[in-house]
């Protein structure tokens, strides 16, 4: 016997945010009952078979797909696997995550696999579609919330005139152009799209620049810390401020089409939501921040309450008829970004949202997108919407580029900026769903806009990668090395530190490097903080700007540097900076500072965490990537210090000729990096408290020698020995080896507890015979083969290690004695 439930037809327009215009749904009937529909003018009677939630299992002869829960797990797994495969395949084409997610959703939907009716009815029965749509909407809500947490509204205040002009032109002119084009084509549109409010909604969405979409793609492209990336974020924030006002105005007009008072109530409800978030929620969030001890994460109870509040805000926005992501994004905006609250929220929920909820959301998008519905209605029906979309995209692209050129942005960067500001993504997709709710477009129009979104975003992202290389400015042709800096000139050093533990060793290295009155040091100390819970990177010059109080961990480092500066003589000038950026783009801040300060050397700490159990070591992957990128792109020479804390003993203010306090050893294996290390060690040897031993490795019978490198090495070594021949604190020896085993044996033989610091070149120009058989055992490429061995437990040395790399030149710069590196000179 089949149970039948009466469902009365709703006469009011649907206001649900699930992207569908429909009468009420029903799920009633006994298991395996056939579906019957009985209609009358007064009511609809619907019977649906309900799938089992918990089957006995396949060994009882049951089909697992008859279980709604099992089927839901299969659907989620399938779409995540498809999206991950697409991301892997599209990665060489520089395509962002959003493109793979859209295509993955389309593949699983009725446009590709789901076009097979048997597959679609088996995989997506009504009850699982209902669950997927609602979970997908929750995914969009939490996406908007997380991006809102990361957004910094102060960017609008800090934006310069360039960003203001570009944002205004890129928003207003495309809006006007699309509205005019729509009015011309109005007669050819269907009646829902031809309404003035519908035209306004379409036009505003085509002109708007969505910060959440731009931020996520810039993060994937590693452009957040670049000049164009920073300008794009500021400009998009201003565009959002302008565009959202236009969107809400047209939305109010749409609400008032059937009932004028509805527009007023819409605006009132929107104002109430804003006031509630700013006055009550904002104060509550600040109270949480104030009552969280410095350096501690936010209490778990507060995190759960805030995540629950996201659902409440989604309910209120849907209740008032506002776009469903508006409330969660408002909530995110009033939460202080960065530590402790913003970073805690992002760290706790970002992975779950982006890797689980968003793929489910794109299942929802995929089953809503049907290319066959486009063919069913015909080109005549879709051509006006298609024309408006193209006009909107191209007008925004051209107007933005023209505005950027007008404010003196270089042409290449202007088009890069225009492509970035033309990116489409999750916010636009939510708007398209909202338009389906408001009966502005149907499923064919929605499908068309989804395909255009993927095409436009994919094309723009590929063109951005072709047009703009953020590392290009750092590779300069001018020599900026220790070797090519005259001993009478100032030495400029960028000193990078991640935490307080690395400060003492780096300061001591600078101190023993012998700044003098004839060759003073300018130190640019850069504290690096990973960007978490915030979208826009920060770069702070402490002489011009105060560090925000939420980055309290930096106060101890700045205090230590300040004390060191006050204790030093006039031979050393110190200036401090703080960079807050993602680990992937942190090297850009370092290279940019080195470029602007005309530094000759960047010194980086090498970070390791030590486990007491078994003596195992773990290299911090984030810091390793920073070091590797700096080595690849720095506009000057680079040094990496592996600090074991044993050469940090204080040097007396007054030293005599025989008061040696530190013993350093330089391993000279030849090549540009070794020559850089030798010149730097020579500077150290000028300090009377330092003794230096130089060991030069030569191959047996000169096997494997590069003639040019050998001549450069001989010239520099001869210069060094002539200069220090009468210096009792400098010892020079040569060792002949046949292969890598001999090299390691020689190093082990000279290993002594009296040494405080090993100095070695990284890799460039080393005779391969000296390293034969060793390269496959090197685990830390940023240290080079010998540097990695010196830091490992195999040697058993307690001495710290300094690995030097000479500036990597983009091209050869001639054959002068300076460029050949025979001796340090002043001509370059």
C-alpha positions in Angstrom: 0.0 0.0 0.0 1.4 3.4 -1.0 1.0 6.4 1.2 0.0 9.6 -0.6 0.5 13.1 0.8 -1.2 16.2 -0.6 1.0 19.1 -1.5 -0.7 22.4 -2.2 0.7 24.5 -5.1 2.4 27.7 -3.9 1.2 30.9 -5.7 4.0 33.1 -4.5 7.3 33.2 -6.4 10.0 30.9 -5.2 12.6 32.6 -3.1 14.8 29.7 -2.3 18.5 30.0 -3.1 18.9 26.5 -4.5 19.0 27.8 -8.0 15.7 26.4 -9.1 12.3 27.8 -9.6 9.8 25.2 -8.6 6.8 24.2 -6.7 7.3 22.4 -3.5 9.1 19.0 -3.5 7.9 15.9 -1.8 9.4 12.6 -0.9 6.7 10.2 0.2 6.0 6.5 -0.3 7.1 3.1 0.7 10.4 1.6 -0.4 10.5 0.5 -4.0 7.0 1.9 -4.8 6.5 3.3 -8.3 6.3 7.1 -8.8 2.9 8.5 -9.5 1.8 12.0 -9.9 -1.8 13.1 -9.6 -2.7 16.8 -10.4 -5.7 18.9 -9.9 -6.2 22.7 -10.0 -6.1 22.8 -6.3 -3.3 20.5 -5.4 -0.5 18.2 -6.5 -0.2 14.7 -5.1 3.2 13.2 -5.5 4.6 9.8 -4.6 8.3 9.0 -4.5 10.2 5.9 -3.6 12.5 6.5 -0.7 15.9 4.9 -0.9 17.2 2.9 2.1 19.6 4.8 4.3 21.4 1.8 5.9 21.5 -1.4 3.7 22.4 -4.8 5.0 25.3 -5.0 2.4 26.2 -6.5 -0.9 26.6 -9.9 0.5 22.8 -10.0 1.2 22.2 -9.4 -2.4 21.4 -5.7 -2.1 22.6 -3.0 -4.5 24.7 -0.4 -2.5 23.5 2.3 -4.8 20.0 1.9 -3.4 21.3 3.5 -0.2 21.1 7.3 -0.3 24.0 7.7 2.1 26.3 5.3 0.2 25.3 6.9 -3.1 26.2 10.4 -1.6 29.6 9.1 -0.6 30.2 7.8 -4.1 29.2 11.1 -5.7 31.4 13.1 -3.5 34.4 10.8 -4.0 33.8 10.7 -7.8 33.8 14.5 -8.2 36.8 15.1 -6.0 38.8 12.5 -8.0 37.7 14.0 -11.3 38.6 17.5 -10.1 42.0 16.4 -8.8 42.8 14.7 -12.1 41.7 17.8 -14.0 43.9 20.0 -11.8 46.9 17.8 -12.5 46.2 17.8 -16.3 45.6 21.5 -16.5 48.5 22.6 -14.3 51.0 22.8 -17.2 48.5 25.2 -18.9 48.5 27.4 -15.8 44.8 26.9 -15.1 43.4 27.7 -11.6 41.4 25.5 -9.4 38.1 27.1 -10.3 38.4 26.0 -14.0 39.0 22.4 -12.9 36.1 22.5 -10.5 33.7 23.9 -13.1 34.7 21.3 -15.7 34.6 18.5 -13.2 31.0 19.5 -12.2 30.0 19.7 -15.9 31.5 16.2 -16.6 29.5 14.6 -13.8 26.3 16.5 -14.7 23.7 16.1 -17.5 26.0 17.7 -20.0 28.5 14.7 -20.2 28.1 11.6 -18.1 24.7 12.5 -16.8 23.4 12.8 -20.3 22.9 9.0 -20.1 19.5 8.8 -18.4 20.3 5.5 -16.7 23.5 6.9 -15.2 21.8 10.1 -14.1 18.8 8.4 -12.5 21.1 5.9 -10.8 23.6 8.5 -9.5 21.4 11.5 -8.9 18.0 10.6 -7.7 15.9 13.4 -6.4 16.7 12.9 -2.7 20.5 13.0 -3.3 20.1 16.0 -5.5 18.3 17.8 -2.7 21.2 17.0 -0.3 23.9 18.0 -2.8 22.3 21.3 -3.6 22.0 22.3 0.1 25.5 21.1 1.0 26.8 22.9 -2.0 25.1 26.2 -1.0 26.6 25.8 2.5 30.0 25.4 0.7 29.5 28.7 -1.1 28.4 30.3 2.2 31.6 29.2 4.0 33.7 30.2 1.1 32.3 33.7 1.2 32.9 33.7 5.0 36.5 32.7 4.8 37.3 35.2 2.1 35.5 37.9 4.1 37.8 37.0 7.1 40.8 37.5 4.9 39.7 40.8 3.4 41.1 44.0 4.8 38.8 46.9 4.2 41.7 49.3 5.1 43.0 48.6 1.6 40.3 50.9 0.3 41.7 53.7 2.5 45.3 53.0 1.7 44.7 52.8 -2.1 46.4 55.5 -4.1 45.0 57.6 -6.9 46.1 55.1 -9.5 44.0 52.3 -8.0 41.0 54.7 -7.5 41.0 55.8 -11.2 41.4 52.3 -12.5 38.7 50.9 -10.3 36.2 53.7 -11.1 36.8 53.5 -14.9 36.8 49.7 -14.9 33.5 49.6 -13.1 31.5 52.6 -14.3 32.2 52.6 -18.0 31.6 48.9 -18.7 28.3 49.2 -16.7 27.2 52.1 -18.9 28.2 50.3 -22.1 26.4 47.0 -21.2 23.3 48.9 -20.2 23.2 50.8 -23.5 23.8 47.6 -25.5 21.0 45.9 -23.5 18.6 48.8 -24.3 19.4 48.5 -28.0 18.8 44.7 -28.0 15.8 44.9 -25.6 13.2 44.0 -28.2 15.0 40.7 -29.0 15.2 39.6 -25.3 12.6 37.4 -23.5 10.3 39.2 -21.2 12.1 38.3 -18.0 15.5 39.4 -19.2 14.1 42.6 -20.9 12.9 44.1 -17.6 14.9 47.1 -16.4 15.9 45.5 -13.1 17.1 42.4 -14.9 19.2 44.5 -17.3 20.7 46.3 -14.4 21.5 43.1 -12.6 23.2 41.6 -15.6 25.1 44.8 -16.3 26.4 45.3 -12.8 27.6 41.7 -12.5 29.5 41.9 -15.8 31.2 45.1 -14.6 31.9 44.1 -11.1 35.4 42.9 -10.0 35.2 40.2 -7.4 37.9 40.3 -4.7 37.3 36.7 -3.6 37.8 35.3 -7.1 40.9 37.4 -7.8 42.5 36.6 -4.5 42.2 32.9 -4.8 43.6 32.9 -8.4 46.5 35.3 -7.5 47.3 33.0 -4.6 47.6 30.0 -6.9 49.7 32.0 -9.4 52.0 33.2 -6.6 51.4 36.8 -7.5 50.1 38.2 -4.1 53.4 39.8 -3.2 54.1 41.1 -6.7 53.5 44.8 -7.8 50.7 43.9 -10.1 49.2 41.5 -7.5 49.1 44.2 -4.8 47.6 46.7 -7.2 45.0 44.2 -8.3 43.9 43.5 -4.7 43.5 47.2 -3.8 41.7 47.9 -7.1 39.3 45.0 -6.7 38.4 46.0 -3.2 37.4 49.5 -4.5 35.5 47.9 -7.4 33.6 45.7 -4.9 32.6 48.7 -2.9 31.3 50.4 -6.0 29.8 47.4 -7.6 28.0 46.0 -4.6 26.1 49.2 -4.2 25.0 49.1 -7.8 24.0 45.4 -7.4 21.9 46.1 -4.3 20.2 49.0 -6.0 19.1 46.9 -9.0 18.2 44.0 -6.6 15.9 46.4 -4.7 14.4 47.4 -8.1 13.8 43.7 -8.9 12.1 43.1 -5.5 9.8 46.1 -6.2 8.6 44.9 -9.6 5.6 43.1 -8.2 5.1 45.1 -5.0 6.8 48.5 -4.6 7.0 48.2 -0.8 9.1 45.0 -1.2 12.0 47.2 -2.4 11.8 49.3 0.7 11.7 46.3 3.0 14.6 44.8 1.1 16.8 47.9 1.7 15.7 48.0 5.4 16.5 44.3 6.0 19.9 44.8 4.3 20.6 47.8 6.6 19.5 45.8 9.6 21.9 43.0 8.7 24.8 45.4 8.2 24.0 47.2 11.5 23.8 43.9 13.4 27.2 42.7 12.0 29.0 46.0 12.7 27.5 47.0 16.0 26.9 43.7 17.8 29.0 41.0 16.0 32.0 43.3 15.4 32.2 44.2 19.1 31.8 40.6 20.1 34.7 39.6 17.9 36.9 42.3 19.2 36.1 41.2 22.8 37.3 37.7 21.9 40.5 39.1 20.5 41.0 41.2 23.6 40.5 38.3 25.9 42.8 35.9 24.1 46.3 35.8 25.6 49.1 37.0 23.3 50.6 34.1 21.4 47.7 31.7 22.2 45.1 30.4 19.7 41.5 31.4 20.1 39.5 29.1 22.3 37.8 26.3 20.5 34.4 27.2 21.8 34.5 30.6 20.2 35.5 29.0 16.9 32.5 26.7 17.0 30.2 29.6 17.9 31.5 31.7 15.0 31.1 28.8 12.5 27.5 28.3 13.8 26.9 32.0 13.3 27.7 31.6 9.6 24.7 29.4 9.3 22.6 31.9 11.2 23.7 34.7 8.8 22.9 32.5 5.8 19.4 31.9 7.2 18.8 35.6 7.8 19.9 36.6 4.3 17.8 33.9 2.7 14.9 34.9 5.0 15.1 38.5 3.8 15.5 37.6 0.2 19.2 38.8 0.0 21.8 36.8 -2.0 22.6 33.9 0.3 26.4 34.5 0.5 25.9 38.1 1.5 25.4 37.5 5.2 28.3 35.1 5.7 30.6 37.5 3.9 29.4 40.4 6.1 30.2 38.3 9.1 33.7 37.6 7.8 34.4 41.2 7.1 33.8 42.3 10.7 36.1 39.6 12.1 39.6 41.1 12.6 42.0 39.6 10.0 45.3 38.0 10.9 46.2 36.6 14.4 44.8 35.6 16.7 41.1 35.3 15.5 41.3 35.5 11.7 44.3 33.2 11.4 42.8 30.6 13.8 39.5 30.5 11.8 41.2 30.2 8.5 43.7 27.5 9.8 40.9 25.4 11.3 38.4 25.4 8.4 40.1 26.4 5.1 41.1 22.9 4.1 37.7 21.4 4.8 35.9 24.2 2.9 38.1 24.2 -0.2 38.8 20.5 -0.5 35.5 19.0 0.5 32.6 21.5 0.6 33.5 23.4 -2.6 33.8 20.2 -4.8 30.3 19.3 -3.5 29.1 22.8 -4.5 30.4 22.2 -8.0 28.4 18.9 -8.2 25.4 21.1 -7.6 26.7 23.5 -10.3 27.4 20.6 -12.7 23.9 19.0 -12.4 22.3 22.5 -12.9 24.4 23.1 -16.1 22.9 21.4 -19.1 24.4 22.2 -22.6 21.6 20.3 -24.2 19.0 22.7 -22.8 20.9 25.4 -24.6 20.4 23.5 -27.9 16.7 23.0 -27.0 15.9 26.7 -26.7 18.0 27.7 -29.7 20.5 30.4 -30.5 17.9 33.1 -31.0 16.8 32.8 -27.4 20.4 32.9 -26.0 22.1 35.3 -28.4 21.1 38.6 -26.5 22.5 37.2 -23.2 25.7 36.0 -25.0 26.2 39.3 -26.6 25.8 41.2 -23.3 28.3 38.9 -21.7 30.9 39.4 -24.4 30.4 43.2 -24.5 30.8 43.2 -20.7 34.0 41.2 -20.7 35.7 43.0 -23.6 34.6 46.5 -22.5 36.0 45.8 -19.0 39.2 44.4 -20.4 39.9 47.4 -22.7 38.7 50.1 -20.4 40.8 48.8 -17.5 43.9 48.6 -19.7 43.4 52.1 -21.0 42.8 53.5 -17.5 46.0 51.8 -16.3 48.1 53.2 -19.2 46.5 56.6 -18.5 47.9 56.6 -15.0 51.4 55.7 -16.2 51.4 51.9 -15.6 53.6 50.2 -18.2 51.8 48.7 -21.1 52.6 45.1 -20.4 51.6 45.5 -16.7 48.4 47.4 -17.8 47.2 44.4 -19.8 48.2 42.0 -17.0 46.2 44.1 -14.6 43.2 44.2 -16.9 43.3 40.4 -17.3 43.4 39.9 -13.6 40.5 42.2 -13.0 38.5 40.3 -15.7 38.7 37.0 -13.8 35.4 35.3 -13.0 34.7 32.8 -10.3 32.6 31.7 -7.3 30.9 35.0 -6.6 29.7 35.3 -10.2 28.4 31.7 -10.1 26.4 32.6 -7.0 25.0 35.6 -8.7 23.9 33.4 -11.6 22.1 31.1 -9.2 20.5 34.1 -7.6 19.3 35.2 -11.0 17.6 31.8 -11.6 15.8 32.4 -8.3 14.7 35.8 -9.4 13.5 34.4 -12.8 16.0 36.6 -14.7 17.5 33.6 -16.5 16.6 30.0 -16.9 18.7 26.8 -17.1 19.9 27.5 -20.7 21.1 31.0 -19.8 22.7 29.7 -16.6 24.5 27.0 -18.6 25.8 29.5 -21.1 27.2 31.8 -18.4 28.9 28.9 -16.6 30.7 27.9 -19.8 31.7 31.5 -20.4 33.0 31.8 -16.9 35.3 28.8 -17.4 36.4 30.1 -20.8 37.1 33.7 -19.7 38.9 32.7 -16.5 41.0 30.0 -18.2 42.0 32.3 -21.0 42.8 35.3 -18.8 44.9 33.1 -16.4 47.0 31.7 -19.2 47.6 35.2 -20.7 48.6 36.5 -17.2 51.2 33.8 -16.9 52.5 34.6 -20.4 52.6 38.4 -19.9 53.9 38.8 -16.4 56.8 37.2 -14.6 57.2 38.6 -11.1 60.8 37.4 -10.8 62.0 39.2 -14.0 63.0 42.5 -12.2 65.3 40.6 -9.8 67.6 39.2 -12.4 69.9 42.2 -13.1 73.0 42.3 -15.2 74.9 44.6 -12.8 77.4 42.9 -10.5 76.2 42.9 -6.9 78.5 40.5 -5.1 81.0 40.6 -2.2 83.8 39.7 -4.6 83.1 42.7 -6.9 82.6 45.2 -4.1 85.8 47.2 -3.3 87.1 46.9 0.2 86.8 50.6 0.6 83.0 50.6 -0.3 80.0 50.2 1.9 78.6 46.6 2.1 74.8 46.4 2.0 73.3 43.2 3.5 69.7 42.0 3.7 69.4 40.0 6.9 66.3 37.7 7.0 64.9 36.0 10.1 61.8 33.9 10.8 61.9 33.8 14.6 63.7 35.0 17.6 66.0 31.9 17.7 67.7 32.9 14.4 68.4 36.5 15.4 71.5 36.0 17.6 73.4 33.8 15.1 72.7 36.2 12.2 73.8 39.3 14.3 77.0 37.5 15.3 77.7 36.6 11.7 77.5 40.3 10.8 79.6 41.3 13.7 82.5 38.9 12.8 82.3 40.0 9.2 84.4 43.0 10.2 82.6 46.3 9.4 85.1 49.1 9.4 85.3 52.9 9.1 86.5 52.5 5.5 84.0 49.7 4.6 80.9 50.2 6.8 77.9 47.8 6.7 74.3 48.8 6.1 72.1 46.1 7.4 68.4 45.8 6.3 66.9 43.4 8.8 63.7 41.7 7.5 61.4 39.8 9.8 59.4 37.3 7.8 55.9 36.3 9.0 53.7 33.8 7.2 50.4 35.3 6.0 47.5 33.4 7.6 43.9 34.7 8.0 44.5 37.7 5.8 44.4 38.1 2.0 46.6 41.2 1.4 50.3 40.9 2.2 52.0 43.5 4.3 55.4 45.1 3.9 56.3 47.5 6.8 59.3 49.9 7.0 59.5 50.5 10.7 61.0 54.0 10.2 57.7 55.0 8.4 55.0 52.7 9.7 54.2 51.1 13.0 53.7 47.3 13.2 50.0 46.3 13.9 49.7 45.1 17.5 48.3 41.7 16.4 51.8 40.7 15.2 53.1 40.9 18.7 55.6 38.1 18.1 57.7 40.6 16.1 58.2 42.9 19.0 60.8 40.7 20.6 62.8 40.5 17.4 62.6 44.2 16.8 63.6 44.8 20.4 66.7 42.6 20.1 67.7 44.4 16.9 67.2 47.7 18.5 69.4 46.8 21.4 72.1 45.6 19.1 72.0 48.8 17.0 72.4 50.9 20.2 75.4 48.9 21.3 77.3 49.2 18.0 79.7 51.8 16.7 79.3 54.1 13.7 80.6 51.4 11.4 77.2 49.7 11.2 73.8 51.2 10.2 70.7 49.1 10.9 67.2 49.5 9.4 64.3 47.1 10.2 61.4 45.8 8.1 58.6 43.3 8.5 57.0 41.3 5.6 53.8 39.4 6.1 53.2 37.2 3.1 52.6 33.6 2.0 55.5 31.2 2.1 55.3 30.7 -1.6 55.8 34.4 -2.4 58.0 35.4 0.6 61.1 35.3 -1.6 59.6 38.2 -3.7 59.7 40.5 -0.6 63.3 39.5 0.0 64.4 40.0 -3.6 62.5 43.2 -3.9 64.1 44.7 -0.8 67.6 43.5 -2.0 66.9 45.2 -5.3 65.7 48.5 -3.9 68.4 48.7 -1.3 71.1 47.7 -3.9 72.3 44.9 -1.5 75.4 42.9 -2.3 74.4 40.0 0.0 71.3 38.3 1.3 71.8 36.2 4.4 69.1 33.5 5.2 68.8 31.2 8.2 68.6 27.5 7.6 65.8 26.1 9.8 65.6 22.6 11.1 63.5 21.0 13.8 65.2 18.3 15.9 63.4 15.3 17.3 64.9 13.8 20.4 63.6 10.4 19.6 66.1 8.6 17.4 67.9 11.8 16.5 65.8 12.3 13.4 65.7 15.7 11.7 63.0 17.4 9.8 63.6 20.4 7.5 60.8 22.9 7.5 59.4 22.7 4.0 58.1 26.3 3.9 61.4 27.8 4.9 63.2 25.5 2.5 61.1 26.8 -0.4 61.8 30.4 0.6 65.5 29.7 0.6 65.4 27.8 -2.8 63.5 30.6 -4.5 65.8 33.3 -3.1 68.8 31.3 -4.4 67.2 31.1 -7.8 66.0 34.7 -8.2 68.1 37.0 -5.9 69.6 40.1 -7.6 72.8 39.7 -5.5 74.8 37.0 -3.7 73.2 34.8 -1.1 74.5 33.2 2.1 72.7 30.5 4.1 73.7 30.1 7.8 73.2 26.8 9.6 73.6 28.1 13.1 74.5 25.6 15.9 75.0 28.4 18.4 78.7 27.9 19.0 80.3 31.0 17.5 78.1 33.4 19.4 80.6 34.1 22.1 81.1 37.8 22.7 84.1 39.5 21.2 85.8 42.0 23.6 85.6 45.6 22.7 89.4 45.9 22.7 91.3 43.1 21.0 95.0 42.5 20.7 96.8 40.9 17.9 96.9 37.5 19.7 93.5 37.6 21.2 91.9 35.0 18.9 88.4 34.0 19.9 87.0 32.3 16.8 88.5 29.8 14.4 86.9 29.6 10.9 87.7 27.2 8.1 87.0 27.7 4.4 86.7 24.7 2.1 87.6 26.0 -1.4 86.4 23.6 -4.1 86.5 26.1 -6.9 83.9 27.9 -8.9 82.1 31.2 -8.6 80.5 30.3 -5.3 83.8 29.3 -3.8 85.4 32.6 -4.9 82.6 34.5 -3.3 83.1 32.6 -0.1 86.8 33.2 -0.2 86.4 37.0 -0.5 83.8 37.1 2.3 86.2 35.0 4.5 89.0 37.4 3.7 86.9 40.2 5.1 86.4 38.2 8.3 90.1 37.7 8.6 90.5 41.4 9.0 89.0 41.0 12.4 91.9 40.4 14.9 89.7 38.1 16.9 89.3 35.7 13.9 91.7 33.0 12.7 91.1 31.5 9.3 92.2 28.3 7.7 91.7 27.9 3.9 91.8 24.4 2.4 91.9 24.3 -1.4 90.8 21.0 -3.0 92.5 20.0 -6.3 91.7 17.0 -8.5 94.4 14.5 -9.2 96.2 15.3 -12.4 93.7 18.1 -12.8 91.0 15.7 -14.0 87.7 17.3 -14.8 89.0 20.9 -14.5 87.3 23.6 -16.5 90.1 25.8 -17.9 88.3 29.1 -17.5 87.1 28.3 -13.9 90.6 27.1 -13.0 92.2 30.4 -14.2 89.7 32.4 -12.2 90.3 30.3 -9.1 94.1 30.6 -9.5 93.9 34.3 -9.9 91.8 34.9 -6.8 93.7 32.4 -4.6 97.0 34.1 -5.6 95.5 37.5 -4.7 94.3 36.2 -1.4 97.6 34.5 -0.5 99.7 37.5 -1.4 97.5 39.7 0.7 97.6 37.5 3.8 101.1 36.0 3.5 102.4 37.8 6.6 99.1 37.3 8.6 99.8 34.7 11.3 96.0 34.2 11.8 95.6 32.9 8.2 96.6 29.4 7.1 96.4 28.2 3.5 96.8 24.5 2.5 96.0 22.5 -0.6 94.6 18.9 -0.7 94.7 16.7 -3.8 91.8 14.2 -4.1 90.7 11.6 -6.7 86.9 11.5 -6.1 84.1 12.4 -3.7 85.2 9.7 -1.2 88.6 11.3 -0.9 87.0 14.7 -0.5 84.9 13.5 2.4 87.9 11.7 4.0 89.9 14.9 3.8 87.1 16.9 5.5 86.7 14.3 8.2 90.5 14.4 8.8 90.5 18.2 9.4 87.3 18.1 11.5 88.2 19.7 14.9 86.3 20.9 17.8 88.3 24.1 17.7 86.5 25.2 14.6 83.5 27.5 15.1 82.3 28.0 11.5 82.7 26.1 8.2 82.5 28.3 5.1 81.9 26.7 1.7 80.6 27.7 -1.8 77.3 26.1 -2.7 77.8 24.5 -6.2 78.5 26.7 -9.2 81.7 25.8 -11.0 82.9 23.0 -8.7 84.9 20.3 -10.5 82.5 17.3 -10.7 85.4 14.9 -9.9 85.6 16.4 -6.4 82.0 15.4 -5.8 81.9 12.1 -7.7 79.6 9.7 -6.0 78.2 12.2 -3.5 75.4 14.0 -5.3 72.9 11.2 -4.9 73.2 11.5 -1.1 72.5 15.2 -0.9 69.1 15.9 0.8 69.1 19.7 1.1 69.8 21.1 -2.4 69.9 24.7 -1.1 73.1 23.9 0.9 74.9 22.1 -2.0 76.5 18.7 -1.6 79.4 19.7 0.7 77.2 22.1 2.7 74.7 19.4 3.3 77.4 17.0 4.5 78.9 19.6 6.9 75.4 20.1 8.5 74.6 16.4 8.8 75.2 14.2 11.8 77.6 12.0 9.7 80.4 14.5 10.2 79.7 15.0 13.9 80.9 18.6 13.9 79.5 21.1 16.4 80.6 24.1 14.2 78.1 26.2 12.4 78.0 26.3 8.6 77.8 29.2 6.1 77.0 28.3 2.5 77.7 31.1 -0.1 76.3 31.5 -3.6 77.5 34.2 -5.9 74.9 36.3 -7.8 73.5 34.3 -10.7 73.8 36.6 -13.8 71.2 36.6 -16.5 73.9 36.8 -19.2 77.6 37.3 -19.6 78.8 40.9 -19.1 82.1 40.9 -20.9 85.6 39.8 -20.2 87.1 42.6 -18.1 89.3 41.5 -15.1 86.4 42.4 -12.8 83.9 40.2 -14.7 86.4 37.4 -14.8 86.6 37.6 -11.0 90.4 37.6 -10.8 90.3 40.1 -8.0 87.8 42.4 -6.3 87.7 45.8 -8.0 85.8 49.0 -8.2 85.1 49.3 -11.9 81.7 47.5 -11.8 
